[in-house]
């Protein structure tokens, strides 16, 4: 009888007399969850997240399908309209227990917020990490998290396990294009840890081969995909060591400023965001990562934006009337999203662009910030995941489950999923109007 394989079983080997390990992928052997499939062509998932929502009555476009007009708050996206899709009317179905925090957990993890005494956390991994499990293993960085506002990250591996978002454009540049990166034609030294990492991967292959005999067909396929990813990563690291990646548009960008001090008490959100978008878009072109999350601002942030006389969150509650200052802040945040989209589509890749091979989700933690609504949730999509998603349209889905967006994205990215979400947020449906 085959012995039971524990969930945390590692592939083991010897390197220099010491035991080294590499974690296993998720296998059906551990549960009834299906194995993920991988696309042969690099497709990527991106997230653009801002805090404090929008104004639904200024957000929802007029018209549906391709014959629609951008609303007042979506007007900054006019230059990229042909490359985005607006989905209106969706609702985050998780309980709205704690304003902002529950909405963030609901849209990003599709599970209720986990409340622990005076604190709270995500009960489940956020969508970026779920997708990174499916498509992120073949690259140098399984996922990247960054944001213009300090402490703005909401990428979760699970309860009380956050992936910090880098908020320094220069530190992000150094991480991606520092000593471990070589642009075409460079002869510089490579980080010596790269060679050690390759050796570790080689060392566990015998143990992996022995494991195959104890698995069912789906698990064997999944393990084969994982080992192929391990081997692909080994080859990628070898190319970094021996020769730089010869991708058509791959090159090291210019380093950003080392610091972005506040100007008259106002943080340089736009300048930092654009510098990081420039760096990350080239990292994607160099296939250093396939999962990237831009947490430009956080829920409940009180950043002092240009032209505002108080912090963002305070204004969403205290500014009277039509809230012109809040409206202006939303316009600024949409302008930053337009820059991110335009940067991705400005990089050629094959017969298309980097954006064409991305599926990007833009969203927030609430819809109407003043009342913390979770219906009429802000959802914008960009890119087509290699032609698997439609673009340039407005889709109206009143009161339907926002989790359908995540199911649609995972399927478009080649992940074999039956559904997603927990309790009322669970669904096995997608958005057929957008799927190709």
Secondary structure, 3 states (H helix, E strand, C coil): CCCCCCCCCEEEEEECCEEEEEECCCCHHHCCCCCCCCCCCCCEEEEEECCCCECHHHHCCECCECCCECCCCCHHHHHHHHHEEEEECCECCCCCCCCCHHHHHHHHHCCCEEEECCEEEECCCCHHHHHHHHHCCCCCECCEEECCCCCCCCEEEECCEEECCECCHHHHHHHHHCCCCCCCCCCCCCCCHHHHHHHHHHHCHHHHHHHHHHCCHHHHHHHHHHHHHHHHHHHHHHHHHHCCCCCCCCCCCCCCCCCCCCECCECCHHHHHHHHHHHHHHHHHCCCECEEEEECCCCCCCCCCCCCCCCHHHHHHHCCCCCHHHHHHHHHHHHHHHHHHHHHHCCEECCEECHHHEEEEEECCCCECCCCCCCCCCEEEECCCCCCECCCEEEECCCCECHHHHHHHHHHCCCCCCCECCHHHCECCCCCCCEC
